[in-house]
């Protein structure tokens, strides 16, 4: 009381002791479990993070796990079985609070706190578009079985829906799948049978896995005659000029020869790129069996490309056969009357009126053809 205060004093002393709190990291990893049965609940071992939480702690501590920050701060309602804890709300992310309290036999009972989330993750949805996963390819040669080189990763986008965060693992058969023996290089794989069933795992970043399978079918190629006779015609006046190397061809017999008796559709192109368009685009075709007439556009003839498509239902395979159309020039006769003598000997057969004459030699000697033509050209 200031009214009664005197100048007399007495000094007291006491100790102030500051205890350190456990040194915890700022963050630890969240824990994720895969919802394999689809009910939204999974069991977690919350103690998986304990090593990281206590990495810098050098004294004895007591660790407890809680469902809320307030429970952790008041040290109430700790989770009794943190190594077998099931999330409380289906499919919901849940935050776990960890209380770390010093327990080294001293008066220090100062706690530190850290939290992390537990997440129940739904496994990846395989083939979200619902496409047919059957992989149907054409044989790349004429082997009867249908063994080809395949890039299986062409299936990745169908299997993952284009999600680049998912990983696809391929297995050659069920035995390899159950044994965990994955195809080492799915981009360069050669099938071992035809058809063949592959098994697949689609894996999320958290390690959640969905599985499926798909079939590979290798279709046979058409087997046409790859060496047809090149059609030839003589230059003519149908276009008003019998020396320009242009003429008309009826390709019916060539098309039949190429077909080789198979059930195929043959479309003729004068450009290889047009013949290779897949699927078939007949817009730029120059001839078909139904319309077999073709007029060459390059003097003397040119190379044509017969696209041979299988006409068997479900088989979209084709091959290309090259052949030439040839326009032979007409002979150009020499000018003027021939002036020469030709002697030949009669055969020794008792008949003085008979003998052999080489007409080709005779024609060359007579100059029937204007040079530099030769009878051997015709």
C-alpha positions as CSV (number, residue, x, y, z in Angstrom):
1,X,0.0,0.0,0.0
2,X,1.7,3.3,-1.0
3,X,0.2,5.0,2.0
4,X,1.9,2.7,4.4
5,X,4.9,1.6,2.3
6,X,8.3,2.1,3.8
7,X,11.7,2.0,2.2
8,X,12.5,-1.3,3.7
9,X,13.1,-4.2,1.3
10,X,13.9,-7.9,1.3
11,X,15.2,-9.8,-1.6
12,X,14.1,-13.3,-2.5
13,X,15.7,-15.6,-5.2
14,X,14.3,-18.5,-7.3
15,X,15.5,-20.7,-10.1
16,X,14.1,-20.4,-13.7
17,X,14.6,-23.6,-15.6
18,X,13.9,-23.9,-19.4
19,X,13.3,-27.4,-20.8
20,X,13.9,-28.1,-24.4
21,X,11.1,-29.7,-26.5
22,X,11.7,-32.6,-28.8
23,X,13.2,-31.6,-32.1
24,X,10.7,-32.7,-34.7
25,X,10.8,-32.2,-38.5
26,X,8.5,-29.6,-40.1
27,X,6.7,-32.3,-42.1
28,X,6.5,-36.0,-42.7
29,X,5.0,-38.0,-45.5
30,X,1.4,-38.8,-45.7
31,X,0.4,-42.4,-45.5
32,X,-1.7,-43.9,-48.3
33,X,-3.4,-47.3,-48.5
34,X,-5.3,-48.7,-51.5
35,X,-9.0,-49.4,-51.2
36,X,-8.9,-52.9,-52.6
37,X,-12.4,-53.8,-51.7
38,X,-14.1,-50.5,-52.6
39,X,-15.6,-49.8,-49.1
40,X,-13.5,-46.7,-48.4
41,X,-11.9,-48.1,-45.3
42,X,-8.4,-49.4,-44.9
43,X,-6.1,-50.3,-42.0
44,X,-3.0,-48.1,-41.4
45,X,0.2,-48.5,-39.4
46,X,0.6,-45.0,-38.1
47,X,3.9,-45.9,-36.6
48,X,5.4,-46.1,-40.1
49,X,6.3,-42.5,-39.8
50,X,7.9,-42.8,-36.3
51,X,11.4,-43.2,-37.6
52,X,11.3,-40.0,-39.6
53,X,9.5,-38.1,-36.7
54,X,12.1,-39.1,-34.2
55,X,15.2,-38.8,-36.5
56,X,16.7,-35.8,-34.5
57,X,15.3,-36.8,-31.1
58,X,18.2,-37.7,-28.8
59,X,16.4,-38.3,-25.5
60,X,13.7,-40.8,-24.3
61,X,10.2,-39.8,-25.4
62,X,6.6,-41.1,-25.3
63,X,4.8,-40.9,-28.6
64,X,1.0,-40.9,-28.8
65,X,-1.3,-40.5,-31.8
66,X,-4.6,-38.5,-31.7
67,X,-7.5,-37.7,-34.0
68,X,-7.4,-33.9,-33.4
69,X,-5.0,-31.2,-32.4
70,X,-6.8,-30.4,-29.2
71,X,-6.6,-34.1,-28.1
72,X,-2.9,-34.1,-28.8
73,X,-2.3,-30.8,-26.9
74,X,-4.3,-32.0,-23.9
75,X,-3.0,-35.6,-24.1
76,X,-6.4,-37.1,-24.2
77,X,-8.2,-39.7,-26.3
78,X,-5.0,-41.2,-27.8
79,X,-5.4,-43.9,-30.4
80,X,-4.9,-47.2,-28.6
81,X,-3.7,-49.3,-31.5
82,X,-1.7,-47.0,-33.8
83,X,-0.2,-49.9,-35.7
84,X,-3.6,-51.1,-36.8
85,X,-5.8,-48.0,-37.2
86,X,-8.8,-47.9,-39.5
87,X,-9.8,-44.5,-40.9
88,X,-13.1,-43.2,-39.5
89,X,-14.9,-41.8,-42.6
90,X,-15.1,-43.8,-45.8
91,X,-12.8,-42.5,-48.5
92,X,-12.1,-39.2,-46.7
93,X,-8.6,-37.8,-46.0
94,X,-8.0,-37.8,-42.3
95,X,-5.4,-35.9,-40.3
96,X,-3.5,-37.6,-37.5
97,X,-1.8,-35.6,-34.8
98,X,1.3,-36.9,-33.1
99,X,2.3,-35.9,-29.5
100,X,6.0,-36.5,-28.7
101,X,6.7,-35.9,-24.9
102,X,10.1,-36.1,-23.3
103,X,10.4,-39.0,-20.9
104,X,14.0,-39.1,-19.7
105,X,13.5,-39.2,-15.9
106,X,13.9,-35.5,-15.5
107,X,11.2,-32.9,-14.7
108,X,11.0,-32.2,-18.4
109,X,7.6,-33.2,-19.8
110,X,7.4,-30.7,-22.6
111,X,5.7,-32.0,-25.7
112,X,6.1,-31.3,-29.4
113,X,3.5,-31.9,-32.1
114,X,3.4,-32.8,-35.8
115,X,0.7,-34.0,-38.1
116,X,0.2,-36.0,-41.3
117,X,-2.7,-37.2,-43.4
118,X,-3.8,-40.7,-44.0
119,X,-5.4,-41.3,-47.4
120,X,-7.5,-44.1,-48.7
121,X,-6.8,-44.2,-52.5
122,X,-9.1,-45.8,-55.1
123,X,-7.2,-48.1,-57.4
124,X,-6.8,-46.9,-61.0
125,X,-9.7,-47.3,-63.3
126,X,-8.5,-49.5,-66.2
127,X,-9.8,-48.6,-69.7
128,X,-12.1,-45.8,-68.5
129,X,-13.5,-45.3,-72.0
130,X,-14.7,-48.9,-72.1
131,X,-12.9,-49.7,-75.4
132,X,-12.3,-53.1,-76.8
133,X,-8.8,-53.9,-75.7
134,X,-8.3,-56.7,-78.2
135,X,-5.1,-56.0,-80.2
136,X,-5.6,-57.1,-83.8
137,X,-2.6,-56.7,-86.1
138,X,-1.5,-58.0,-89.5
139,X,1.3,-60.5,-90.0
140,X,4.5,-58.9,-91.2
141,X,5.6,-61.9,-93.4
142,X,4.2,-65.1,-94.7
143,X,4.8,-67.4,-91.7
144,X,1.8,-69.5,-90.9
145,X,1.8,-69.0,-87.2
146,X,1.8,-65.2,-87.1
147,X,4.8,-64.3,-85.0
148,X,5.5,-60.5,-85.3
149,X,7.3,-57.7,-83.5
150,X,4.9,-55.7,-81.4
151,X,5.0,-52.5,-79.4
152,X,2.6,-53.4,-76.6
153,X,2.8,-49.8,-75.2
154,X,0.4,-48.8,-77.9
155,X,-2.2,-50.0,-75.5
156,X,-1.1,-47.6,-72.7
157,X,-3.5,-44.8,-73.5
158,X,-6.5,-47.1,-73.7
159,X,-5.6,-48.8,-70.4
160,X,-4.9,-45.5,-68.5
161,X,-7.2,-43.1,-70.2
162,X,-4.1,-41.1,-71.1
163,X,-3.1,-40.5,-67.4
164,X,0.7,-40.1,-67.6
165,X,1.0,-40.6,-63.8
166,X,0.0,-44.2,-64.2
167,X,2.4,-47.0,-65.0
168,X,1.5,-50.0,-67.1
169,X,3.2,-53.4,-66.6
170,X,2.7,-56.2,-69.1
171,X,3.0,-60.0,-68.6
172,X,3.2,-62.6,-71.3
173,X,0.8,-65.0,-69.7
174,X,-1.0,-65.9,-66.5
175,X,2.0,-67.9,-65.1
176,X,4.3,-65.0,-65.5
177,X,1.7,-62.7,-64.0
178,X,1.3,-64.8,-60.9
179,X,5.1,-65.1,-60.6
180,X,5.7,-61.4,-61.1
181,X,7.8,-61.8,-64.2
182,X,7.0,-58.8,-66.3
183,X,7.9,-58.3,-70.0
184,X,11.3,-56.5,-69.9
185,X,10.9,-54.5,-73.1
186,X,7.2,-54.2,-74.0
187,X,8.1,-51.7,-76.9
188,X,9.9,-54.5,-78.7
189,X,8.1,-57.7,-77.9
190,X,7.7,-60.8,-80.1
191,X,4.6,-62.9,-79.5
192,X,5.1,-66.6,-78.6
193,X,1.7,-67.8,-79.9
194,X,-1.3,-66.6,-81.9
195,X,-3.7,-65.7,-80.4
196,X,-2.0,-64.8,-77.1
197,X,-3.5,-63.4,-73.9
198,X,-1.5,-60.8,-72.0
199,X,-2.1,-59.8,-68.4
200,X,-1.6,-56.2,-67.3
201,X,-1.1,-54.2,-64.1
202,X,-1.9,-50.4,-64.0
203,X,-0.1,-48.8,-61.0
204,X,-0.6,-45.4,-59.4
205,X,2.1,-43.3,-57.9
206,X,0.9,-44.5,-54.5
207,X,1.4,-48.1,-55.6
208,X,-2.3,-49.0,-56.0
209,X,-2.8,-51.6,-58.6
210,X,-5.6,-52.6,-61.0
211,X,-5.4,-55.6,-63.2
212,X,-6.9,-56.8,-66.5
213,X,-6.0,-58.9,-69.6
214,X,-6.4,-58.5,-73.4
215,X,-5.9,-60.8,-76.4
216,X,-3.6,-60.4,-79.4
217,X,-4.8,-61.7,-82.7
218,X,-2.4,-61.7,-85.7
219,X,-4.2,-61.8,-89.0
220,X,-2.7,-63.5,-92.2
221,X,-1.7,-61.4,-95.1
222,X,-3.1,-61.9,-98.6
223,X,-0.8,-64.1,-100.8
224,X,-1.1,-62.8,-104.3
225,X,1.2,-63.3,-107.3
226,X,3.9,-60.8,-106.6
227,X,5.5,-61.2,-110.1
228,X,2.7,-60.8,-112.6
229,X,3.4,-60.5,-116.3
230,X,3.8,-56.8,-117.3
231,X,1.1,-55.9,-119.7
232,X,2.4,-54.6,-123.0
233,X,0.7,-52.8,-125.9
234,X,1.8,-51.2,-129.1
235,X,1.6,-47.4,-129.6
236,X,-1.5,-46.5,-131.6
237,X,-3.6,-43.7,-133.0
238,X,-6.4,-43.9,-130.5
239,X,-5.2,-40.6,-129.0
240,X,-4.3,-39.2,-132.4
241,X,-0.6,-39.8,-132.1
242,X,1.0,-43.2,-132.7
243,X,4.5,-42.1,-131.5
244,X,3.9,-40.5,-128.1
245,X,4.3,-43.6,-126.0
246,X,0.7,-43.3,-124.6
247,X,-2.0,-45.9,-125.0
248,X,-4.8,-47.7,-123.2
249,X,-4.6,-50.9,-121.2
250,X,-7.2,-53.4,-120.1
251,X,-5.9,-54.6,-116.8
252,X,-8.5,-57.3,-116.2
253,X,-6.1,-60.3,-116.8
254,X,-3.4,-58.6,-114.7
255,X,-5.8,-58.1,-111.8
256,X,-7.0,-61.7,-112.0
257,X,-3.4,-63.0,-112.2
258,X,-2.4,-60.9,-109.1
259,X,-5.4,-62.2,-107.1
260,X,-4.0,-65.7,-107.4
261,X,-7.4,-67.2,-106.8
262,X,-7.8,-65.6,-103.3
263,X,-10.8,-63.7,-102.0
264,X,-9.3,-60.3,-102.3
265,X,-10.1,-56.8,-103.4
266,X,-7.5,-55.3,-105.8
267,X,-7.2,-51.5,-106.4
268,X,-4.7,-50.1,-108.8
269,X,-2.8,-46.8,-108.1
270,X,-0.1,-45.0,-110.0
271,X,1.4,-43.5,-106.8
272,X,2.8,-45.7,-104.0
273,X,1.7,-43.3,-101.2
274,X,-1.9,-43.5,-102.3
275,X,-1.8,-47.3,-102.3
276,X,-0.4,-47.3,-98.7
277,X,-3.1,-45.1,-97.2
278,X,-4.8,-47.1,-94.4
279,X,-7.7,-47.7,-94.4
280,X,-8.2,-48.0,-98.1
281,X,-9.1,-44.7,-99.9
282,X,-10.1,-45.5,-103.5
283,X,-10.4,-41.8,-104.4
284,X,-7.2,-41.8,-106.3
285,X,-7.4,-45.3,-107.8
286,X,-6.7,-45.6,-111.5
287,X,-8.3,-49.0,-112.1
288,X,-10.2,-51.8,-110.5
289,X,-11.7,-55.1,-111.6
290,X,-15.0,-53.3,-112.2
291,X,-13.3,-50.5,-114.1
292,X,-10.1,-52.1,-115.6
293,X,-9.2,-49.6,-118.3
294,X,-6.1,-47.5,-117.7
295,X,-4.4,-44.9,-119.9
296,X,-0.7,-44.4,-119.0
297,X,0.4,-40.8,-118.4
298,X,4.2,-41.4,-118.8
299,X,5.5,-41.9,-122.3
300,X,6.6,-45.6,-122.9
301,X,4.8,-46.8,-119.7
302,X,5.1,-46.6,-116.0
303,X,5.0,-48.5,-112.7
304,X,1.6,-49.2,-111.1
305,X,0.8,-50.4,-107.6
306,X,-1.8,-53.0,-107.0
307,X,-3.2,-52.8,-103.4
308,X,-4.4,-56.3,-102.5
309,X,-6.9,-56.2,-99.5
310,X,-8.3,-59.3,-97.9
311,X,-12.0,-59.7,-98.5
312,X,-12.5,-62.0,-95.5
313,X,-14.7,-60.5,-92.8
314,X,-12.6,-59.1,-89.9
315,X,-9.4,-59.1,-91.9
316,X,-8.2,-55.6,-92.8
317,X,-4.7,-56.7,-94.0
318,X,-3.3,-55.8,-97.3
319,X,-0.1,-56.0,-99.4
320,X,1.1,-54.1,-102.5
321,X,2.2,-55.6,-105.8
322,X,4.2,-53.5,-108.2
323,X,4.1,-54.1,-112.0
324,X,4.9,-52.1,-115.1
325,X,2.7,-51.2,-118.1
326,X,4.7,-50.9,-121.3
327,X,3.9,-49.1,-124.5
328,X,6.1,-50.4,-127.3
329,X,6.9,-48.0,-130.2
330,X,5.7,-48.8,-133.7
331,X,8.4,-49.6,-136.3
332,X,9.5,-46.6,-138.4
333,X,10.0,-47.8,-142.0
334,X,12.9,-46.7,-144.0
335,X,12.4,-44.4,-147.0
336,X,12.9,-45.4,-150.6
337,X,12.9,-48.8,-152.3
338,X,15.5,-51.3,-151.1
339,X,18.4,-51.9,-153.6
340,X,20.3,-55.0,-152.8
341,X,20.9,-58.6,-153.8
342,X,20.4,-61.5,-151.5
343,X,21.8,-64.9,-152.4
344,X,21.0,-68.1,-150.5
345,X,21.9,-71.7,-151.1
346,X,19.3,-74.4,-151.7
347,X,19.2,-77.3,-149.4
348,X,20.9,-80.5,-150.4
349,X,17.7,-82.4,-150.7
350,X,17.4,-83.1,-154.4
351,X,15.0,-80.2,-154.8
352,X,16.7,-77.2,-156.5
353,X,13.7,-74.9,-155.6
354,X,13.8,-75.0,-151.8
355,X,16.2,-73.3,-149.3
356,X,16.3,-71.5,-145.9
357,X,16.0,-67.7,-145.8
358,X,16.7,-65.6,-142.6
359,X,13.9,-63.0,-142.9
360,X,15.3,-60.9,-140.0
361,X,18.7,-60.7,-141.8
362,X,16.9,-60.0,-145.0
363,X,14.9,-57.2,-143.4
364,X,18.0,-55.6,-142.0
365,X,19.8,-55.8,-145.3
366,X,16.9,-54.4,-147.2
367,X,16.7,-51.4,-144.8
368,X,13.1,-51.8,-144.1
369,X,13.5,-50.0,-140.8
370,X,14.9,-46.5,-140.5
371,X,18.1,-46.4,-138.5
372,X,19.0,-46.8,-135.7
373,X,16.2,-49.4,-135.4
374,X,17.0,-53.0,-135.6
375,X,14.8,-56.0,-136.2
376,X,15.9,-57.3,-132.8
377,X,13.9,-54.4,-131.2
378,X,10.7,-56.0,-132.5
